[in-house]
């Protein structure tokens, strides 16, 4: 039978297992928005860790990072490990998000900001920022699946068919039982992701005659890819900071990830989530880097670097069964991210835009209906259209990794407000609104026009403008002192009690 | 210096190393013993630092 048949067979098995898990999760589902959007803050350590890992690590890794390493060398690994090191900041933010989430009943990170700065407009702005910038990030996941299925079938499956598969699965799983089905399917998918990539690494290393021989070949054949900048000049300091800065703050700026800081059921599960994620991330990043190098050794000169992983899977020394399992692992990585994004966006639209700004008397049933029946399908369709459009483009700007980082550059504009919420009583709603709106416009304009003044990337300029405006405008406007005192006073007491820092 | 401030200072110091070492000290080392090894050791140090902090957390009722 052909590779096309087996590719569809693998997808079919994966979809059936995913649907069964989602339906089982639905049986445990309670009622209300808290249960649908954040599983009633009752997720255990293992599932918390796995859903955090699967949501964070997407098609970006096995397609995007592998392609970036293949095309530009070791700077790509440094960029991705900078993100992982940035998770260090969760020792500050995880207990803070978790404590105030429980105390005040926040469902989304935007809701936290709205309450802390005493302004529904702050929550609405944060939600709109996420709606705008998460669309390209969701779309690149779909593109990754499209490239992969096309590559495995040697073009017999069109890229758009793969995009459609990821669209349908993410749509279904985010609607079936909300966070519970997303978290449970994520746990299954994270296991598939890590196990399959370890298996593939073994096969690749064996092909090169073992790890020692593989490393020797990397040193002797592609030495120009092992430094920063690389031999072709990629990874200047400007490029590194431009891509890594948004990535560094990903854990607090991306709502689909920071919303997960609300879901652990206890401090012990928080520790398991954080520790497990560090281990997962380290293994996954190093393995993806080695896949990129193996591609550069085996088939240099691909026109589209994002095709490195699909091309690697099409090599004759990789058994078809292994290739199909890996394909399912990457499919899992992509879909687990898209469904989390859809769920997060739907919660923010329902809570922070609809209830916050449009209809303040909206019942929980109405919020759920809007999130499930309108926002999730509409955002999925928009991401689908974006993915279809971007998949026809070539060049660095349309590679998966830079596109993902560009999305996070926009979301970076909310970071000063998040820092202010927890660490500075002087922050004001005017400061938040000015900094996020102007910063996001700067990022959007620079990204669309391709302008890089002084060689610095859009996220860097946006961040500079955003920080200046947040502190500058806050300094001349009135802070919600009473709320700030109460919010930070509560945290001070509880942080000391739990020996948090 | 409070523990909070000390942890932030340590984190910023790590970020400075993230750029200074690969671009200044290792920019001519064209082997896996250069930036590749540095970044792996660097991130392991960051991870261990986080473990040192969060393993001390105690159970608390919000």
Interface residues (C-beta under 8 A of the other chain):
Chain A: X74 X75 X77 X78 X81 X82 X84 X85 X87 X88 X89 X90 X91 X92 X94 X95 X98 X99 X101 X102 X103 X215 X218 X219 X223 X224 X226 X227 X228 X229 X237 X240 X241 X248 X266 X267 X268 X270 X271 X274 X275 X278 X282 X286 X289 X494 X497 X498 X499 X500 X501
Chain B: X3 X4 X7 X8 X11 X14 X15 X18 X19 X22 X23 X26 X27 X28 X29 X30 X31 X32 X34 X35 X36 X39 X40 X42 X43 X44 X46 X47 X49 X50 X51 X53 X54 X55 X56 X57 X58 X59 X60 X62
